[in-house]
Amino acid sequence: MLSFENVTAGYGDTAIVRDVSLVVPPGEIVGLVGPNGAGKSTLLRAITGSADVHRGSLTLNGTSLANMNARDRARSVGVVPQSVEATFSFSAREFVLMGRHVRMTRFGTASAHDHDVVQEMLELTDTAYLADDPVDTLSGGDLQRLALAQALAQEPDVLLLDEATSHLDLNHRLQVLNLVRRLADEGKAVLAVFHDLDLAARYTDRLAVVHEGGIFSAGGPSDVLTPEMLRSVFGVRAVVGADPVTGSLSVTPVLREQDVPPESQGSVFIAAGGGAGSHLMGLLALEGFSVSAGVLNHGDMDREVAASLMVTRVDLTAYDTPPEEIRTQVLDMARKADARVVFAVPYGPANLANLEAAAAAEGPLVLVGTWSEELDFTHGEATKLWRSLQADSIQVTDARRALAAVRGLVHSEP
């Protein structure tokens, strides 16, 4: 077990990370995520001895790493760095064999067992076909996989990955991460830096968010990867949902906080659903409009985007009919808006209140899309409301044209 207990570490007299407590047990992949320069790599370097531990305790299986010499650390900890340099023309096999040096006597030569381990690691990382190639002629991706083979040749208890898939193509990225997942399942402790949050969510058991030199939050991916954390730490408004194939969390960035104008450009009420209004919500937020969206159902993509963008709304379970107090709340949203945008989407008892509010309010109105009675699940009430809106509206076909219409309507001279 690798354990950080109130560790402060850095370089020379400069502390980069402070009071970090974190445990990486056998059988788990613990991921480190966070902005560039937050201190993720420094935590890995504190383990290898490349960064100084100023305070706190950093132990491996109860033994302080400070009391281990470099050779003992290398037997226990294998490292795959962010980038690998090949300055000499060793063959790939010789490059991986370097990982066995910590298992040999100081002046010993490689044994048959050492060569067997090297061959096993070349095959495990799908690099055996490169065995005789000079490493200084290989691509960054091939070098990255050979660095993993070299680290595994050390037969370490702990594996450190510092953004180890950054140079890999999609095929080999999956191959490496699937292999690391398997090694963890077989008992290795893995501490890995990730920049790709989707991959972090998919492959790790736990995540720790490194921010401003400390641990901002830690826990399972679903506990850590929240819209609130992404906004606070990364300065990004994002939708966090489930990948339909893997079932793991998926993070979709929508916009950067710094791109949102500090002054409001006006307010817009949107009646949409089923993801139809998501694009316009993002466009309006980027231009500084405040947005309200009436009633939205849990699981609706418009609701997820609205949550990430802090859009005013009422969340309901799908197919629930909103009570009178909520209908009044939605009507108040529409009446306070400087403009209304209504999408041609299916309307039923759950979201008819949005269409009713848009019809009852006054002010500039934009209709998006073409109405069809097939969208009406209210026995004709939605069709009647849509037709009543057509006379005094601007009708457009998509979100960008809707944005242009809203911009002109709200900012036009009286």
VEXDREN-2710 file (C-alpha; in Angstrom, 1 decimal):
% VEXDREN-2710
k/r/px/py/pz
1/MET/0.0/0.0/0.0
2/LEU/1.2/3.5/-1.0
3/SER/0.3/6.1/1.6
4/PHE/0.6/9.9/1.7
5/GLU/-0.1/11.3/5.1
6/ASN/-0.1/15.2/5.3
7/VAL/2.6/15.3/2.7
8/THR/4.1/18.7/1.6
9/ALA/6.4/18.3/-1.3
10/GLY/8.2/20.4/-3.9
11/TYR/11.6/21.4/-5.2
12/GLY/14.3/23.0/-3.0
13/ASP/12.6/25.4/-0.6
14/THR/9.5/25.8/-2.9
15/ALA/6.4/23.7/-1.9
16/ILE/4.2/22.7/-4.8
17/VAL/1.7/20.5/-3.0
18/ARG/0.7/20.8/0.7
19/ASP/-0.9/18.6/3.3
20/VAL/-1.8/15.8/0.9
21/SER/-3.3/12.6/2.3
22/LEU/-4.0/9.8/-0.1
23/VAL/-3.9/6.0/-0.1
24/VAL/-3.3/3.8/-3.1
25/PRO/-4.0/0.2/-2.1
26/PRO/-3.2/-3.0/-4.0
27/GLY/-5.8/-3.9/-6.6
28/GLU/-6.8/-0.3/-7.3
29/ILE/-6.2/2.4/-9.9
30/VAL/-6.2/5.8/-8.3
31/GLY/-6.3/8.7/-10.7
32/LEU/-5.0/12.2/-10.3
33/VAL/-6.8/14.9/-12.2
34/GLY/-6.6/18.6/-12.2
35/PRO/-5.5/21.7/-14.1
36/ASN/-2.0/22.0/-15.6
37/GLY/0.5/23.0/-13.0
38/ALA/-1.7/21.9/-10.1
39/GLY/1.0/19.5/-8.7
40/LYS/-0.1/16.1/-10.0
41/SER/3.4/15.2/-11.4
42/THR/5.0/16.5/-8.2
43/LEU/3.1/13.9/-6.2
44/LEU/4.5/11.1/-8.4
45/ARG/8.0/12.6/-8.2
46/ALA/7.8/12.7/-4.4
47/ILE/7.4/8.9/-4.6
48/THR/10.4/8.4/-6.9
49/GLY/12.6/10.9/-5.0
50/SER/12.7/13.4/-7.8
51/ALA/10.8/15.9/-5.6
52/ASP/11.6/16.8/-2.0
53/VAL/9.2/15.8/0.8
54/HIS/9.3/18.7/3.2
55/ARG/6.8/17.5/5.7
56/GLY/4.5/14.5/6.3
57/SER/4.9/10.8/5.8
58/LEU/5.1/8.9/2.5
59/THR/5.3/5.2/3.0
60/LEU/5.1/2.0/1.0
61/ASN/3.8/-1.1/2.9
62/GLY/4.5/0.8/6.1
63/THR/8.1/1.6/5.2
64/SER/9.1/5.3/4.7
65/LEU/10.3/5.9/1.2
66/ALA/12.7/8.4/2.7
67/ASN/14.6/5.4/4.2
68/MET/14.8/3.6/0.9
69/ASN/17.7/4.0/-1.4
70/ALA/17.2/4.6/-5.1
71/ARG/17.7/0.9/-6.0
72/ASP/15.1/-0.3/-3.4
73/ARG/12.6/2.3/-4.6
74/ALA/13.1/1.2/-8.2
75/ARG/12.4/-2.5/-7.2
76/SER/9.2/-1.4/-5.6
77/VAL/8.0/1.4/-7.9
78/GLY/7.8/1.4/-11.7
79/VAL/7.3/4.7/-13.6
80/VAL/6.0/5.5/-17.0
81/PRO/6.8/9.2/-17.6
82/GLN/4.8/11.7/-19.7
83/SER/7.4/11.6/-22.4
84/VAL/10.3/9.4/-23.2
85/GLU/13.5/10.4/-24.8
86/ALA/15.7/8.0/-26.8
87/THR/19.2/9.6/-27.0
88/PHE/21.1/6.4/-27.8
89/SER/20.6/3.8/-30.4
90/PHE/19.7/0.9/-28.1
91/SER/17.5/-1.8/-29.5
92/ALA/14.0/-1.9/-28.0
93/ARG/14.9/-5.2/-26.3
94/GLU/17.9/-3.6/-24.7
95/PHE/15.8/-0.6/-23.6
96/VAL/13.3/-2.9/-21.8
97/LEU/16.2/-4.9/-20.3
98/MET/17.3/-1.7/-18.5
99/GLY/14.3/-2.3/-16.3
100/ARG/15.9/-5.5/-15.0
101/HIS/19.1/-3.8/-13.8
102/VAL/17.5/-3.2/-10.4
103/ARG/17.1/-7.0/-10.1
104/MET/20.7/-7.9/-11.0
105/THR/23.8/-7.8/-8.9
106/ARG/25.8/-4.6/-9.4
107/PHE/28.3/-6.2/-11.8
108/GLY/26.1/-9.1/-12.9
109/THR/24.9/-9.9/-16.4
110/ALA/21.4/-10.6/-17.5
111/SER/20.3/-14.1/-16.7
112/ALA/18.0/-16.4/-18.8
113/HIS/15.2/-15.4/-16.4
114/ASP/15.9/-11.7/-17.0
115/HIS/15.6/-12.2/-20.8
116/ASP/12.4/-14.3/-20.2
117/VAL/10.9/-11.4/-18.2
118/VAL/11.9/-8.9/-21.0
119/GLN/10.3/-11.1/-23.6
120/GLU/7.1/-11.5/-21.5
121/MET/6.8/-7.7/-21.1
122/LEU/7.4/-7.0/-24.8
123/GLU/4.6/-9.4/-25.6
124/LEU/2.4/-8.0/-22.9
125/THR/2.7/-4.5/-24.3
126/ASP/2.4/-5.6/-27.9
127/THR/5.9/-4.4/-28.7
128/ALA/7.7/-7.7/-29.4
129/TYR/7.7/-6.9/-33.1
130/LEU/9.9/-3.9/-32.3
131/ALA/12.5/-5.8/-30.3
132/ASP/15.4/-5.3/-32.7
133/ASP/14.5/-1.8/-33.8
134/PRO/16.7/1.1/-32.6
135/VAL/14.7/3.1/-30.1
136/ASP/15.9/6.4/-31.5
137/THR/14.0/5.6/-34.8
138/LEU/10.7/4.9/-33.1
139/SER/7.6/7.1/-32.7
140/GLY/6.6/8.7/-29.4
141/GLY/3.8/6.2/-29.1
142/ASP/6.0/3.2/-29.5
143/LEU/8.5/4.6/-27.0
144/GLN/5.6/5.1/-24.6
145/ARG/4.6/1.5/-24.8
146/LEU/8.3/0.4/-24.4
147/ALA/8.6/2.6/-21.3
148/LEU/5.6/0.7/-19.9
149/ALA/7.3/-2.6/-20.7
150/GLN/10.5/-1.4/-19.1
151/ALA/8.7/-0.3/-15.9
152/LEU/6.9/-3.7/-15.7
153/ALA/10.2/-5.5/-16.2
154/GLN/11.2/-4.1/-12.8
155/GLU/8.4/-6.3/-11.4
156/PRO/7.2/-3.5/-9.1
157/ASP/4.4/-3.5/-6.5
158/VAL/3.4/0.0/-7.5
159/LEU/3.0/1.5/-11.0
160/LEU/3.1/5.2/-11.6
161/LEU/1.7/6.6/-14.8
162/ASP/2.3/10.2/-15.6
163/GLU/-0.2/10.8/-18.5
164/ALA/1.3/7.7/-20.0
165/THR/-1.2/7.5/-22.9
166/SER/-0.7/11.0/-24.2
167/HIS/1.2/9.9/-27.3
168/LEU/-0.8/6.9/-28.1
169/ASP/-3.3/6.4/-30.9
170/LEU/-6.8/5.2/-30.0
171/ASN/-6.1/1.5/-30.5
172/HIS/-3.0/1.5/-28.3
173/ARG/-4.5/3.8/-25.7
174/LEU/-7.2/1.2/-25.1
175/GLN/-4.6/-1.6/-25.1
176/VAL/-2.4/0.1/-22.5
177/LEU/-5.3/1.1/-20.2
178/ASN/-6.9/-2.3/-20.4
179/LEU/-3.6/-3.9/-19.5
180/VAL/-3.1/-1.6/-16.6
181/ARG/-6.7/-2.3/-15.4
182/ARG/-5.9/-6.0/-15.6
183/LEU/-2.6/-5.6/-13.6
184/ALA/-4.5/-3.7/-10.9
185/ASP/-7.2/-6.4/-10.8
186/GLU/-4.3/-8.9/-10.2
187/GLY/-3.0/-6.9/-7.3
188/LYS/-0.8/-4.0/-8.4
189/ALA/-1.3/-0.6/-6.9
190/VAL/-1.5/2.0/-9.6
191/LEU/-1.4/5.8/-9.3
192/ALA/-2.0/7.5/-12.6
193/VAL/-2.3/11.1/-13.9
194/PHE/-5.1/11.7/-16.3
195/HIS/-6.0/14.7/-18.5
196/ASP/-8.8/12.8/-20.3
197/LEU/-11.6/12.8/-17.7
198/ASP/-13.7/10.3/-19.6
199/LEU/-10.8/7.8/-19.5
200/ALA/-10.2/8.6/-15.8
201/ALA/-13.8/7.8/-15.0
202/ARG/-13.8/4.6/-17.1
203/TYR/-10.6/3.0/-15.7
204/THR/-10.1/4.2/-12.1
205/ASP/-11.5/3.0/-8.9
206/ARG/-11.0/6.4/-7.2
207/LEU/-10.1/9.9/-8.2
208/ALA/-8.3/12.7/-6.4
209/VAL/-8.6/16.2/-7.8
210/VAL/-5.4/18.2/-7.4
211/HIS/-6.1/21.9/-7.3
212/GLU/-3.9/24.9/-6.1
213/GLY/-1.4/22.6/-4.4
214/GLY/-3.9/20.4/-2.5
215/ILE/-6.6/17.8/-2.8
216/PHE/-9.8/19.5/-3.7
217/SER/-11.9/16.4/-3.5
218/ALA/-11.4/12.6/-3.6
219/GLY/-13.7/9.6/-4.0
220/GLY/-15.3/7.4/-6.6
221/PRO/-15.6/9.0/-10.1
222/SER/-19.3/9.7/-9.7
223/ASP/-18.6/11.5/-6.4
224/VAL/-15.8/13.6/-7.8
225/LEU/-16.7/14.4/-11.4
226/THR/-19.6/16.8/-10.8
227/PRO/-20.6/20.0/-12.6
228/GLU/-19.7/22.0/-9.5
229/MET/-16.2/20.6/-9.3
230/LEU/-15.6/21.2/-13.0
231/ARG/-16.7/24.8/-12.7
232/SER/-14.7/25.4/-9.5
233/VAL/-11.5/23.7/-10.5
234/PHE/-11.3/23.7/-14.3
235/GLY/-13.4/26.9/-14.9
236/VAL/-15.6/24.9/-17.3
237/ARG/-19.4/24.5/-17.4
238/ALA/-19.9/20.9/-18.4
239/VAL/-22.5/18.1/-18.7
240/VAL/-21.8/15.0/-16.7
241/GLY/-23.7/12.0/-17.9
242/ALA/-23.4/8.2/-18.5
243/ASP/-21.7/6.8/-21.5
244/PRO/-24.3/4.6/-23.2
245/VAL/-21.8/2.0/-24.1
246/THR/-19.5/1.6/-21.1
247/GLY/-21.8/2.9/-18.4
248/SER/-19.0/5.0/-17.0
249/LEU/-19.3/8.7/-16.5
250/SER/-18.8/11.0/-19.5
251/VAL/-17.8/14.7/-19.3
252/THR/-18.9/17.0/-22.1
253/PRO/-17.5/20.6/-21.8
254/VAL/-20.0/23.2/-22.9
255/LEU/-18.2/26.5/-22.3
256/ARG/-15.4/28.2/-20.3
257/GLU/-16.3/30.4/-17.4
258/GLN/-14.0/33.1/-18.6
259/ASP/-15.8/33.2/-22.0
260/VAL/-19.1/34.3/-20.3
261/PRO/-19.5/38.1/-20.4
262/PRO/-19.6/39.7/-16.9
263/GLU/-22.5/41.9/-17.8
264/SER/-26.0/40.5/-18.7
265/GLN/-27.1/41.1/-22.2
266/GLY/-30.7/40.4/-21.4
267/SER/-32.9/37.4/-20.6
268/VAL/-34.5/34.7/-22.7
269/PHE/-37.2/32.1/-21.9
270/ILE/-36.8/28.9/-23.9
271/ALA/-39.5/26.3/-24.4
272/ALA/-37.8/23.2/-25.7
273/GLY/-37.0/19.6/-24.7
274/GLY/-35.3/16.4/-25.9
275/GLY/-32.0/18.2/-26.4
276/ALA/-33.5/20.6/-29.0
277/GLY/-32.7/23.7/-26.9
278/SER/-29.2/22.7/-25.7
279/HIS/-27.3/24.4/-28.5
280/LEU/-29.1/27.6/-28.1
281/MET/-28.7/27.6/-24.3
282/GLY/-24.9/27.5/-24.8
283/LEU/-24.9/30.2/-27.5
284/LEU/-27.0/32.5/-25.4
285/ALA/-24.7/31.9/-22.3
286/LEU/-21.6/32.7/-24.4
287/GLU/-23.2/36.1/-25.4
288/GLY/-24.1/36.9/-21.8
289/PHE/-27.9/36.3/-21.9
290/SER/-29.5/34.8/-18.8
291/VAL/-31.7/31.9/-19.7
292/SER/-34.8/30.3/-18.1
293/ALA/-36.3/27.0/-19.5
294/GLY/-39.5/26.3/-17.6
295/VAL/-40.1/22.7/-16.8
296/LEU/-37.5/20.1/-17.8
297/ASN/-37.5/16.4/-17.1
298/HIS/-34.7/14.5/-15.4
299/GLY/-32.8/12.6/-18.0
300/ASP/-33.6/15.1/-20.8
301/MET/-30.4/16.4/-22.4
302/ASP/-31.9/19.9/-22.3
303/ARG/-32.1/19.5/-18.5
304/GLU/-28.5/18.3/-18.2
305/VAL/-27.2/21.2/-20.3
306/ALA/-29.4/23.6/-18.4
307/ALA/-27.9/22.3/-15.1
308/SER/-24.4/22.8/-16.3
309/LEU/-25.1/26.3/-17.5
310/MET/-27.0/27.3/-14.4
311/VAL/-30.2/27.9/-16.3
312/THR/-33.3/28.8/-14.2
313/ARG/-35.7/25.9/-14.5
314/VAL/-37.9/23.4/-12.6
315/ASP/-36.8/19.8/-12.7
316/LEU/-39.5/17.1/-12.8
317/THR/-39.7/13.4/-13.2
318/ALA/-40.6/12.4/-16.7
319/TYR/-44.4/12.3/-17.4
320/ASP/-45.3/14.1/-14.2
321/THR/-47.9/16.8/-14.7
322/PRO/-46.7/20.0/-12.9
323/PRO/-49.0/21.3/-10.2
324/GLU/-50.5/24.8/-10.3
325/GLU/-47.7/26.4/-8.3
326/ILE/-45.1/25.2/-10.8
327/ARG/-47.2/26.4/-13.7
328/THR/-47.3/29.8/-12.1
329/GLN/-43.6/29.7/-11.6
330/VAL/-43.0/28.9/-15.3
331/LEU/-45.3/31.7/-16.3
332/ASP/-43.4/34.1/-14.1
333/MET/-40.1/33.1/-15.9
334/ALA/-41.7/33.8/-19.3
335/ARG/-43.1/37.1/-18.3
336/LYS/-39.8/38.3/-16.9
337/ALA/-37.8/37.4/-20.0
338/ASP/-36.9/40.0/-22.7
339/ALA/-37.6/37.4/-25.4
340/ARG/-39.2/34.0/-25.8
341/VAL/-37.9/31.2/-28.0
342/VAL/-40.3/28.2/-28.6
343/PHE/-39.1/25.0/-30.3
344/ALA/-41.2/22.7/-32.3
345/VAL/-40.8/19.6/-30.1
346/PRO/-43.2/17.1/-28.7
347/TYR/-45.5/18.6/-26.0
348/GLY/-47.5/16.6/-23.5
349/PRO/-49.0/17.1/-20.1
350/ALA/-45.5/17.3/-18.5
351/ASN/-44.2/20.2/-20.6
352/LEU/-47.3/21.9/-21.9
353/ALA/-46.8/24.6/-19.2
354/ASN/-43.8/25.9/-21.1
355/LEU/-45.9/26.4/-24.3
356/GLU/-48.7/28.0/-22.2
357/ALA/-46.3/30.4/-20.5
358/ALA/-44.8/31.4/-23.8
359/ALA/-48.2/32.1/-25.2
360/ALA/-49.4/34.1/-22.2
361/ALA/-46.3/36.3/-21.9
362/GLU/-45.7/39.3/-24.0
363/GLY/-42.6/40.5/-25.9
364/PRO/-40.4/39.4/-28.8
365/LEU/-41.0/35.8/-29.9
366/VAL/-39.0/33.4/-32.0
367/LEU/-40.3/30.0/-33.2
368/VAL/-37.7/27.4/-34.2
369/GLY/-38.6/24.5/-36.5
370/THR/-41.8/23.4/-38.3
371/TRP/-44.8/22.4/-36.3
372/SER/-46.5/19.1/-37.0
373/GLU/-49.6/17.7/-35.2
374/GLU/-47.5/14.6/-34.6
375/LEU/-45.7/16.6/-32.0
376/ASP/-49.0/17.2/-30.1
377/PHE/-49.7/14.8/-27.2
378/THR/-52.3/17.1/-25.6
379/HIS/-55.4/16.4/-27.7
380/GLY/-54.9/19.5/-29.8
381/GLU/-54.1/22.0/-27.1
382/ALA/-50.4/22.3/-28.1
383/THR/-51.4/22.8/-31.8
384/LYS/-53.8/25.5/-30.9
385/LEU/-51.2/27.3/-28.8
386/TRP/-48.5/27.0/-31.5
387/ARG/-50.8/28.5/-34.1
388/SER/-51.7/31.3/-31.8
389/LEU/-48.0/32.1/-31.5
390/GLN/-47.3/32.2/-35.3
391/ALA/-48.9/35.5/-36.1
392/ASP/-46.5/37.7/-34.0
393/SER/-43.3/35.7/-34.3
394/ILE/-40.1/35.4/-36.2
395/GLN/-39.8/31.9/-37.5
396/VAL/-36.3/30.3/-38.0
397/THR/-34.9/26.8/-38.7
398/ASP/-32.1/26.3/-36.2
399/ALA/-30.3/27.6/-33.0
400/ARG/-27.9/30.0/-34.7
401/ARG/-30.6/31.7/-36.6
402/ALA/-32.6/31.8/-33.3
403/LEU/-29.6/33.5/-31.6
404/ALA/-29.4/36.1/-34.4
405/ALA/-33.1/36.8/-34.1
406/VAL/-33.0/37.2/-30.3
407/ARG/-29.9/39.4/-30.6
408/GLY/-31.8/41.7/-33.0
409/LEU/-35.0/41.7/-31.1
410/VAL/-33.5/42.4/-27.6
411/HIS/-31.0/45.0/-28.7
412/SER/-33.0/46.8/-31.3
413/GLU/-33.9/50.4/-30.7
414/PRO/-37.4/51.0/-29.5
END
